[in-house]
Amino acid sequence: PTLFQSQAQRPIHFSAPMQWQWQGLSVVAVLLVALLLDASWRRQRQQVPETQGGWSNVAHSSGCLPARSLSPSSLEEVVHIVLEANAARETEAVTVAVVGAAHSFSPIVCGQPDRGVWLLSLSQFDSYSLNSDTGEVTVGAGVRLDMLLQKLQQAGRTLPSVGTHQTLTVVGALLTATHGSSRREGSLTASVTRVVIVTSSGRVVILEEDHPHFYGGVVTMGSLGVVTSVTLATIPDRLLLRVDSAIPIEMALRSWEISSKSHRYYSLSWIPFTSTALTIAMDPLAATESPKTAPPFLWMTHVRSWWWELFERLSPHLVTMTAHLTARFPTATPLVASIMSRVLELLGDRAFIAPSARAYLINTPTGFSFDLEFSLPRVECIAALRGAVKIVEQAQVTMAVAPTCAVTLRSVASGVHWLAPNYGRDSCTIDVFLLHQHTAVSAARMLKSQLTAHFTSFEGARPHWGKLHSLQRPALAAVYPQWVAFERLRSHWDPNGIFSRHHHRQVFHDPSKIVRLQEQDLDEGGSGEGESGGVGGVR
């Protein structure tokens, strides 16, 4: 307990024990009412028209009616499906798309304009293999991040950095360059050492770090082929000290540089219409502390830890409830936000020790939601954050846009993968998340346009591929140094556009119109790297 006396002590806001008890009970009452109302509203919720009878993502922001829904169980079946799609393409416009946990907010799987989509679910690709000598773990495309972290924890291993959402598949997180929040760690793609992918010709290509196109073949948005398995480097698991705080926003912004440098993992979330920031700081304990000696859950040390646990479990319902209320009464948004801010102040701080799989986890609401994120050079972070919050506050009042959970600021170290938003630079990311079940479609689109225009006014702004954006090829090619190189790679591996859906056609050139590189420069197997017999010529 003495370990975090300096981290977790903050002034107590209550002058007497009885007052503390009554205010604590009021917090519980608000949360329980939120839970009951949200459960009632969820039963009344209807699907958006474009996804009725078809497939949609978890946010119901994109979907399509697939021509075929397939669930292969082996590499051979995937190859057969791709070859069959090639044959069918001679008479109809067939495209192949792979769906994971349906967690992407952008239409990278498929959207309403897409027709003739063969939708592949790789949920049966659930293999898991940990090499105890090298520490590398190989997983199938159907394995989710939370499952992987649990298995690694049992083996005393973990991943260097993981995003806040753990229900998405490992492959889906890699294809969109999902990241955590650390100035010392890049996105999840930094851990990749091997990728197995089926290209449009039916060949099975193995990309490893010595392959000339390894760094172009990981973050692809599913546009190069069907990824069936990946191998990642792991590190020894360690206990993390996590401190959650609600502090004045100006204090949080002034200390952002120092805090993000001094903590291994650090993020800041600003709730619009309030002067409160939620910060999360995580640091590993000394190497002498073994995670195997930790209790099965965690040790709580702060006097308000029970309230925090209850708030964390019920906060998604509280946010959903406020979204419904303020959608009906937009002018009440500032008042509701200030009440939420007061609740957070009453909670104070909490600190706990847990294995990384638990410490990384943050509960967030799902359902009809809007999520937009841009990566920026670090020098632009604070100005971009202030501008984004101002736009959201104006939209909530003038356009009756439902309230955001928060506008979140994170750090990501420089990366090497061509289409990763952190490619070639240390970056910050700003994420805007809101629930929009009762927000007019036109208002949500207007907000997306305003936020995109705001972020792109800063030089070098790059969107998160799994979240909403409206940028097209000219703007994207200008901020990604390897954009043209990736398009040429794509034109060679998928010249007929088998894996091109409507979204890909908006951001990339048509593969058939791009001049291909010399065969020896873009040979799928790679010169001198060797191939062995097997399905489709597996290297």
C-alpha positions as CSV (number, residue, x, y, z in Angstrom):
1,P,0.0,0.0,0.0
2,T,2.8,2.4,0.7
3,L,3.8,2.1,-3.0
4,F,1.2,4.4,-4.1
5,Q,0.6,6.8,-1.3
6,S,2.3,9.6,-3.4
7,Q,0.2,8.6,-6.5
8,A,-3.3,8.1,-5.0
9,Q,-3.7,10.6,-2.2
10,R,-6.0,13.6,-3.1
11,P,-8.0,15.9,-0.9
12,I,-11.3,14.5,0.4
13,H,-14.2,16.6,-0.8
14,F,-16.4,15.8,2.2
15,S,-16.5,17.7,5.5
16,A,-18.2,15.0,7.5
17,P,-18.6,11.2,7.2
18,M,-22.3,11.5,7.0
19,Q,-22.1,13.9,4.1
20,W,-19.7,11.5,2.3
21,Q,-22.1,8.6,2.8
22,W,-25.1,10.5,1.5
23,Q,-23.3,11.8,-1.6
24,G,-21.9,8.3,-2.2
25,L,-25.4,6.8,-2.0
26,S,-26.6,9.5,-4.5
27,V,-23.9,8.4,-7.0
28,V,-25.1,4.8,-6.6
29,A,-28.8,5.9,-7.1
30,V,-27.9,7.8,-10.3
31,L,-26.0,4.8,-11.7
32,L,-28.8,2.3,-10.9
33,V,-31.4,4.6,-12.5
34,A,-29.1,4.8,-15.6
35,L,-28.9,1.1,-15.8
36,L,-32.7,0.6,-15.6
37,L,-33.5,3.3,-18.2
38,D,-30.8,2.2,-20.5
39,A,-32.1,-1.4,-20.4
40,S,-35.6,-0.1,-21.3
41,W,-34.3,2.0,-24.2
42,R,-32.2,-0.9,-25.5
43,R,-35.3,-3.0,-25.9
44,Q,-37.0,-0.4,-27.9
45,R,-34.0,0.3,-30.2
46,Q,-34.4,-0.7,-33.9
47,Q,-31.8,-1.4,-36.5
48,V,-30.9,1.2,-39.1
49,P,-32.6,0.6,-42.4
50,E,-29.5,-0.1,-44.4
51,T,-28.5,-3.2,-42.4
52,Q,-31.9,-4.9,-42.1
53,G,-31.6,-8.5,-43.3
54,G,-27.9,-8.2,-43.8
55,W,-24.6,-7.6,-42.0
56,S,-23.7,-4.5,-40.0
57,N,-20.9,-3.4,-37.7
58,V,-21.4,-3.1,-33.9
59,A,-22.0,0.7,-34.3
60,H,-24.6,0.2,-37.1
61,S,-22.8,2.9,-39.0
62,S,-22.1,0.7,-42.0
63,G,-23.4,-2.6,-43.4
64,C,-24.4,-4.4,-46.6
65,L,-26.5,-7.3,-47.9
66,P,-23.9,-9.9,-48.8
67,A,-24.4,-12.2,-51.9
68,R,-22.9,-15.1,-49.9
69,S,-21.9,-15.6,-46.3
70,L,-19.1,-18.1,-45.9
71,S,-17.3,-19.6,-42.9
72,P,-14.2,-21.6,-44.0
73,S,-12.4,-23.7,-41.5
74,S,-9.1,-24.3,-43.3
75,L,-6.5,-22.6,-45.4
76,E,-7.5,-24.9,-48.3
77,E,-11.1,-23.7,-48.1
78,V,-10.0,-20.0,-48.2
79,V,-7.9,-20.6,-51.3
80,H,-10.8,-22.4,-52.9
81,I,-13.2,-19.6,-52.2
82,V,-10.8,-17.0,-53.6
83,L,-10.3,-19.0,-56.8
84,E,-14.1,-19.5,-57.1
85,A,-14.6,-15.7,-56.7
86,N,-12.1,-15.1,-59.5
87,A,-14.1,-17.5,-61.8
88,A,-17.4,-15.9,-60.8
89,R,-16.0,-12.4,-61.5
90,E,-16.0,-13.2,-65.2
91,T,-19.8,-12.9,-65.3
92,E,-20.7,-10.8,-62.2
93,A,-19.1,-8.1,-60.0
94,V,-17.9,-10.2,-57.1
95,T,-15.7,-8.9,-54.3
96,V,-14.4,-10.8,-51.2
97,A,-14.5,-9.3,-47.7
98,V,-13.5,-10.7,-44.4
99,V,-15.4,-9.9,-41.2
100,G,-13.9,-10.2,-37.7
101,A,-15.6,-8.7,-34.6
102,A,-17.4,-6.1,-36.7
103,H,-15.8,-3.4,-34.6
104,S,-14.6,-1.0,-37.3
105,F,-16.7,2.2,-37.6
106,S,-15.7,2.8,-41.1
107,P,-17.1,0.8,-44.0
108,I,-13.8,-1.1,-44.7
109,V,-15.7,-4.5,-44.6
110,C,-18.6,-3.4,-46.8
111,G,-21.0,-0.5,-47.1
112,Q,-24.5,0.2,-48.5
113,P,-23.2,0.8,-52.1
114,D,-21.5,-2.6,-52.2
115,R,-23.1,-5.4,-54.2
116,G,-22.0,-8.9,-54.8
117,V,-20.0,-9.2,-51.6
118,W,-18.8,-12.6,-50.5
119,L,-18.5,-12.2,-46.8
120,L,-16.0,-14.5,-45.1
121,S,-16.1,-15.1,-41.3
122,L,-12.8,-16.6,-40.1
123,S,-14.2,-17.4,-36.6
124,Q,-13.1,-21.0,-37.0
125,F,-9.5,-19.9,-37.4
126,D,-9.0,-19.9,-33.6
127,S,-5.6,-21.6,-33.3
128,Y,-3.1,-20.4,-30.6
129,S,0.5,-21.4,-30.4
130,L,3.2,-19.9,-28.1
131,N,6.8,-20.6,-28.7
132,S,8.4,-20.8,-25.3
133,D,11.9,-20.3,-26.7
134,T,11.4,-17.2,-28.7
135,G,8.3,-15.8,-26.9
136,E,6.5,-15.4,-30.2
137,V,2.8,-16.3,-30.3
138,T,1.0,-17.4,-33.5
139,V,-2.8,-17.0,-33.7
140,G,-5.5,-17.6,-36.2
141,A,-7.6,-14.8,-37.7
142,G,-10.6,-15.6,-35.5
143,V,-8.8,-15.0,-32.2
144,R,-9.9,-11.9,-30.3
145,L,-7.5,-9.7,-28.4
146,D,-9.1,-10.4,-25.0
147,M,-8.8,-14.2,-25.6
148,L,-5.1,-13.8,-26.6
149,L,-4.3,-11.6,-23.5
150,Q,-5.9,-14.1,-21.2
151,K,-3.9,-17.0,-22.7
152,L,-0.7,-15.1,-22.6
153,Q,-1.3,-14.1,-19.0
154,Q,-1.6,-17.7,-18.0
155,A,1.8,-18.3,-19.6
156,G,3.3,-15.3,-17.9
157,R,3.5,-13.2,-21.2
158,T,1.8,-10.2,-22.6
159,L,1.8,-7.7,-25.5
160,P,3.8,-4.4,-25.2
161,S,0.8,-2.2,-25.9
162,V,-2.9,-2.8,-26.5
163,G,-5.8,-0.5,-27.3
164,T,-8.7,0.1,-24.9
165,H,-11.1,-2.1,-27.0
166,Q,-10.2,-5.8,-26.5
167,T,-13.2,-7.4,-28.2
168,L,-11.9,-7.0,-31.7
169,T,-9.9,-9.7,-33.4
170,V,-6.1,-9.6,-33.4
171,V,-6.0,-9.5,-37.2
172,G,-8.6,-6.7,-37.4
173,A,-6.6,-4.6,-35.0
174,L,-3.5,-5.1,-37.1
175,L,-5.1,-4.3,-40.4
176,T,-6.3,-0.9,-39.0
177,A,-3.2,-0.1,-36.9
178,T,-5.0,-0.1,-33.6
179,H,-2.8,1.4,-30.8
180,G,-2.6,2.1,-27.1
181,S,-1.3,5.2,-25.5
182,S,2.5,5.3,-24.9
183,R,5.3,7.6,-26.1
184,R,7.6,4.5,-25.9
185,E,5.4,2.0,-27.7
186,G,4.0,2.1,-31.3
187,S,0.8,0.5,-32.4
188,L,0.1,-3.2,-32.1
189,T,1.7,-3.7,-35.6
190,A,5.1,-3.1,-33.9
191,S,4.9,-6.6,-32.4
192,V,4.2,-8.4,-35.8
193,T,6.9,-10.7,-37.1
194,R,5.0,-12.9,-39.6
195,V,1.8,-12.7,-41.6
196,V,0.1,-15.4,-43.7
197,I,-2.1,-14.0,-46.5
198,V,-4.0,-15.5,-49.4
199,T,-3.8,-13.2,-52.4
200,S,-6.3,-12.8,-55.3
201,S,-4.4,-15.4,-57.4
202,G,-5.0,-18.1,-54.7
203,R,-1.3,-18.1,-53.7
204,V,-0.5,-18.3,-50.0
205,V,2.2,-15.7,-49.2
206,I,4.2,-15.7,-45.9
207,L,5.5,-12.2,-45.1
208,E,8.3,-12.0,-42.6
209,E,10.5,-9.1,-41.5
210,D,13.1,-9.9,-44.2
211,H,10.5,-9.9,-46.9
212,P,10.9,-6.7,-49.1
213,H,7.2,-5.9,-48.7
214,F,6.6,-6.9,-45.1
215,Y,6.1,-3.3,-44.0
216,G,3.5,-2.8,-46.7
217,G,1.6,-6.0,-46.0
218,V,0.4,-5.6,-42.5
219,V,-1.7,-2.4,-42.3
220,T,-3.9,-3.0,-45.4
221,M,-7.5,-2.6,-44.4
222,G,-8.1,-6.0,-46.0
223,S,-7.2,-4.7,-49.5
224,L,-4.4,-7.1,-50.3
225,G,-5.9,-10.5,-49.5
226,V,-7.2,-12.8,-46.8
227,V,-5.0,-12.9,-43.7
228,T,-5.4,-16.3,-42.0
229,S,-2.8,-16.1,-39.2
230,V,-0.2,-13.7,-37.6
231,T,2.8,-14.1,-35.4
232,L,3.6,-11.5,-32.7
233,A,6.5,-10.9,-30.4
234,T,5.5,-10.9,-26.7
235,I,7.2,-9.7,-23.5
236,P,7.2,-11.1,-20.0
237,D,4.0,-10.1,-18.2
238,R,4.3,-7.6,-15.4
239,L,2.1,-6.0,-12.8
240,L,1.0,-2.5,-13.7
241,L,0.2,0.2,-11.3
242,R,-2.8,2.1,-12.8
243,V,-4.0,5.4,-11.4
244,D,-7.3,6.9,-12.6
245,S,-7.9,10.6,-11.8
246,A,-10.5,13.3,-12.4
247,I,-8.6,16.6,-12.4
248,P,-9.2,20.2,-13.8
249,I,-8.7,20.2,-17.5
250,E,-6.3,23.1,-17.6
251,M,-4.0,21.4,-15.1
252,A,-4.2,18.2,-17.3
253,L,-3.3,20.1,-20.5
254,R,-0.4,22.0,-18.8
255,S,1.1,18.8,-17.5
256,W,0.4,16.7,-20.7
257,E,4.0,16.7,-21.9
258,I,5.5,15.9,-18.5
259,S,2.9,13.2,-17.7
260,S,3.1,11.5,-21.1
261,K,6.9,11.3,-20.7
262,S,7.0,10.2,-17.1
263,H,4.4,7.4,-17.4
264,R,4.7,4.3,-19.5
265,Y,1.1,4.6,-20.6
266,Y,-0.9,7.8,-20.3
267,S,-4.1,9.1,-21.7
268,L,-6.3,12.1,-21.2
269,S,-10.1,12.4,-21.8
270,W,-12.0,15.7,-21.8
271,I,-15.7,15.7,-21.3
272,P,-17.3,18.6,-23.3
273,F,-19.1,21.3,-21.3
274,T,-17.1,20.5,-18.2
275,S,-13.7,21.6,-16.8
276,T,-12.9,18.1,-15.9
277,A,-10.4,15.7,-17.5
278,L,-10.1,11.9,-16.8
279,T,-6.5,10.7,-16.9
280,I,-5.2,7.2,-16.8
281,A,-1.6,6.6,-15.9
282,M,0.0,3.1,-15.9
283,D,3.5,2.1,-15.0
284,P,5.1,-1.4,-14.6
285,L,6.3,-2.4,-11.2
286,A,9.8,-3.5,-10.5
287,A,11.0,-6.6,-12.3
288,T,11.4,-8.4,-9.0
289,E,7.6,-8.5,-8.7
290,S,6.3,-11.6,-10.4
291,P,2.8,-11.5,-11.9
292,K,2.3,-15.1,-10.9
293,T,2.2,-14.0,-7.2
294,A,-0.7,-11.6,-8.0
295,P,-4.2,-12.5,-6.8
296,P,-6.6,-13.7,-9.4
297,F,-8.2,-10.2,-9.8
298,L,-6.5,-7.2,-8.3
299,W,-5.6,-5.3,-5.1
300,M,-7.5,-2.2,-4.4
301,T,-5.9,0.4,-2.1
302,H,-8.0,3.6,-2.3
303,V,-10.9,4.3,0.1
304,R,-13.3,5.0,-2.9
305,S,-12.2,1.9,-4.9
306,W,-15.7,0.3,-4.5
307,W,-17.4,3.3,-6.0
308,W,-15.0,3.3,-8.9
309,E,-15.6,-0.3,-9.6
310,L,-19.4,0.3,-9.6
311,F,-19.0,3.4,-11.7
312,E,-16.8,1.6,-14.3
313,R,-19.3,-1.2,-14.7
314,L,-22.3,1.0,-15.0
315,S,-20.8,4.0,-16.8
316,P,-21.7,2.8,-20.3
317,H,-25.3,2.7,-19.2
318,L,-25.0,6.2,-17.6
319,V,-23.6,7.6,-20.9
320,T,-26.4,6.0,-22.9
321,M,-29.0,7.4,-20.6
322,T,-27.6,10.9,-20.9
323,A,-27.5,10.5,-24.7
324,H,-31.2,9.8,-24.7
325,L,-32.0,12.7,-22.4
326,T,-30.0,15.3,-24.1
327,A,-31.1,14.2,-27.5
328,R,-34.7,15.0,-26.4
329,F,-33.7,18.2,-24.5
330,P,-30.6,19.6,-26.2
331,T,-30.4,22.7,-24.1
332,A,-30.0,20.6,-21.0
333,T,-26.6,19.2,-22.3
334,P,-24.4,21.6,-20.3
335,L,-26.3,20.9,-17.1
336,V,-26.2,17.1,-17.6
337,A,-22.4,17.3,-18.4
338,S,-21.8,19.3,-15.3
339,I,-23.6,16.7,-13.2
340,M,-21.5,14.0,-14.7
341,S,-18.4,16.1,-13.9
342,R,-19.5,16.4,-10.3
343,V,-20.0,12.7,-10.0
344,L,-16.5,12.1,-11.2
345,E,-15.1,14.6,-8.7
346,L,-16.9,12.8,-5.9
347,L,-15.3,9.6,-7.0
348,G,-11.8,11.1,-6.5
349,D,-8.9,9.0,-7.5
350,R,-8.3,5.2,-7.6
351,A,-5.2,3.2,-7.9
352,F,-4.8,-0.5,-8.3
353,I,-2.3,-3.1,-9.3
354,A,-3.2,-5.7,-11.9
355,P,-1.7,-7.8,-14.7
356,S,-1.6,-6.0,-18.0
357,A,-4.7,-7.8,-19.4
358,R,-6.8,-6.3,-16.7
359,A,-5.1,-2.9,-16.4
360,Y,-5.4,-2.2,-20.2
361,L,-9.2,-2.7,-20.0
362,I,-11.6,0.2,-20.2
363,N,-15.4,-0.1,-20.4
364,T,-17.0,1.9,-23.1
365,P,-20.6,1.9,-24.4
366,T,-21.4,0.2,-27.7
367,G,-24.4,0.3,-30.0
368,F,-25.3,3.2,-32.3
369,S,-22.1,5.2,-32.0
370,F,-19.9,7.6,-33.8
371,D,-16.1,7.3,-33.5
372,L,-13.6,9.5,-35.4
373,E,-9.9,9.7,-34.8
374,F,-6.9,11.5,-36.3
375,S,-3.2,11.1,-35.8
376,L,-1.2,14.4,-35.6
377,P,2.4,15.5,-35.0
378,R,2.9,15.9,-31.3
379,V,3.4,19.6,-31.5
380,E,-0.2,20.1,-32.6
381,C,-1.9,18.0,-29.9
382,I,-3.3,20.6,-27.5
383,A,-4.5,23.1,-30.1
384,A,-6.2,20.3,-32.0
385,L,-7.8,19.0,-28.9
386,R,-9.2,22.4,-27.8
387,G,-10.6,22.9,-31.3
388,A,-12.3,19.5,-31.4
389,V,-14.0,20.0,-28.1
390,K,-15.3,23.4,-29.2
391,I,-16.8,21.9,-32.4
392,V,-18.5,19.2,-30.4
393,E,-20.0,21.6,-27.9
394,Q,-21.4,23.8,-30.6
395,A,-22.9,20.7,-32.4
396,Q,-24.5,19.4,-29.3
397,V,-26.5,22.7,-28.9
398,T,-27.1,23.8,-32.5
399,M,-27.6,20.4,-34.2
400,A,-29.0,18.4,-31.3
401,V,-26.0,16.0,-31.6
402,A,-26.0,13.5,-28.7
403,P,-23.3,14.0,-26.1
404,T,-19.8,12.6,-26.4
405,C,-18.4,10.3,-23.9
406,A,-15.1,12.2,-24.2
407,V,-12.6,13.6,-26.5
408,T,-9.5,11.5,-25.8
409,L,-5.8,12.4,-26.3
410,R,-3.2,9.6,-26.6
411,S,0.5,9.2,-27.6
412,V,1.9,6.7,-30.0
413,A,5.6,6.2,-30.8
414,S,6.9,6.2,-34.4
415,G,6.1,3.2,-36.6
416,V,7.5,1.6,-39.7
417,H,4.5,0.1,-41.5
418,W,3.6,2.1,-44.6
419,L,-0.1,2.9,-43.9
420,A,0.1,3.1,-40.1
421,P,-1.0,6.6,-39.0
422,N,2.2,6.8,-36.9
423,Y,4.5,6.0,-39.8
424,G,7.8,7.8,-39.5
425,R,6.9,10.1,-36.6
426,D,6.1,10.2,-32.9
427,S,2.4,11.1,-32.9
428,C,-0.6,12.0,-30.8
429,T,-4.1,10.8,-31.6
430,I,-7.4,12.6,-30.8
431,D,-10.5,10.4,-30.7
432,V,-14.1,11.8,-30.7
433,F,-16.7,9.3,-29.5
434,L,-20.5,9.9,-29.2
435,L,-23.7,7.9,-29.2
436,H,-26.0,9.0,-32.0
437,Q,-29.1,6.8,-31.9
438,H,-31.3,9.9,-31.7
439,T,-29.0,12.1,-33.7
440,A,-30.2,13.0,-37.2
441,V,-28.1,11.4,-40.0
442,S,-27.5,14.9,-41.5
443,A,-26.3,16.2,-38.2
444,A,-23.9,13.3,-37.7
445,R,-22.5,13.8,-41.2
446,M,-22.2,17.5,-40.6
447,L,-20.2,16.9,-37.4
448,K,-18.0,14.4,-39.2
449,S,-17.3,16.9,-41.9
450,Q,-16.5,19.7,-39.4
451,L,-14.2,17.6,-37.4
452,T,-12.4,16.2,-40.5
453,A,-11.9,19.8,-41.7
454,H,-10.6,20.9,-38.3
455,F,-8.1,18.0,-38.0
456,T,-6.9,18.2,-41.6
457,S,-6.2,22.0,-41.1
458,F,-3.1,20.7,-39.2
459,E,-0.3,19.5,-41.4
460,G,0.2,15.8,-41.5
461,A,-3.2,14.7,-40.1
462,R,-3.9,11.1,-40.8
463,P,-7.2,9.2,-40.0
464,H,-7.5,6.0,-38.1
465,W,-8.5,3.3,-40.6
466,G,-11.1,1.6,-38.4
467,K,-12.9,4.9,-37.6
468,L,-15.0,7.4,-39.5
469,H,-13.4,9.8,-41.9
470,S,-14.3,11.4,-45.3
471,L,-10.8,11.8,-46.8
472,Q,-10.2,10.4,-50.3
473,R,-7.1,9.5,-52.3
474,P,-5.5,13.0,-53.0
475,A,-5.5,14.0,-49.4
476,L,-4.3,10.7,-48.1
477,A,-1.5,10.3,-50.7
478,A,-0.2,13.7,-49.6
479,V,0.3,12.7,-45.9
480,Y,1.6,9.1,-46.4
481,P,5.1,8.9,-48.0
482,Q,4.6,5.3,-49.1
483,W,1.1,5.6,-50.4
484,V,2.0,5.2,-54.1
485,A,4.3,2.3,-53.3
486,F,1.4,0.6,-51.5
487,E,-0.9,1.2,-54.5
488,R,1.6,-0.5,-56.8
489,L,1.9,-3.4,-54.4
490,R,-1.8,-3.7,-54.4
491,S,-2.1,-3.5,-58.2
492,H,0.3,-6.5,-58.4
493,W,-1.3,-8.7,-55.7
494,D,-4.9,-7.8,-56.6
495,P,-5.0,-6.6,-60.2
496,N,-8.6,-7.4,-60.8
497,G,-9.9,-5.8,-57.6
498,I,-11.2,-9.0,-55.9
499,F,-10.7,-7.4,-52.5
500,S,-11.8,-3.9,-53.5
501,R,-15.0,-2.6,-52.0
502,H,-16.6,0.8,-52.4
503,H,-14.5,2.3,-49.5
504,H,-11.2,1.0,-51.1
505,R,-12.2,2.5,-54.4
506,Q,-12.6,5.9,-52.7
507,V,-9.1,5.9,-51.1
508,F,-7.1,4.0,-53.6
509,H,-6.5,4.1,-57.4
510,D,-8.1,1.3,-59.4
511,P,-5.5,-1.5,-59.3
512,S,-5.9,-2.2,-63.1
513,K,-5.0,1.4,-63.9
514,I,-1.7,1.4,-62.1
515,V,1.5,0.5,-63.9
516,R,2.8,-2.7,-62.3
517,L,6.4,-3.0,-61.1
518,Q,8.8,-5.4,-62.7
519,E,8.0,-9.0,-61.8
520,Q,11.3,-9.5,-60.1
521,D,10.7,-6.4,-57.9
522,L,7.3,-7.5,-56.7
523,D,7.4,-11.2,-56.8
524,E,4.9,-12.5,-54.2
525,G,7.3,-15.1,-52.8
526,G,10.3,-12.8,-53.0
527,S,13.5,-13.5,-54.9
528,G,15.7,-16.2,-53.3
529,E,13.2,-16.7,-50.4
530,G,12.1,-20.1,-51.6
531,E,8.7,-21.8,-51.8
532,S,7.7,-25.2,-50.9
533,G,4.8,-27.4,-52.1
534,G,1.4,-27.1,-50.6
535,V,-1.8,-25.2,-50.9
536,G,-1.3,-22.4,-53.5
537,G,2.5,-22.6,-53.2
538,V,3.1,-21.9,-49.5
539,R,6.5,-20.6,-48.8
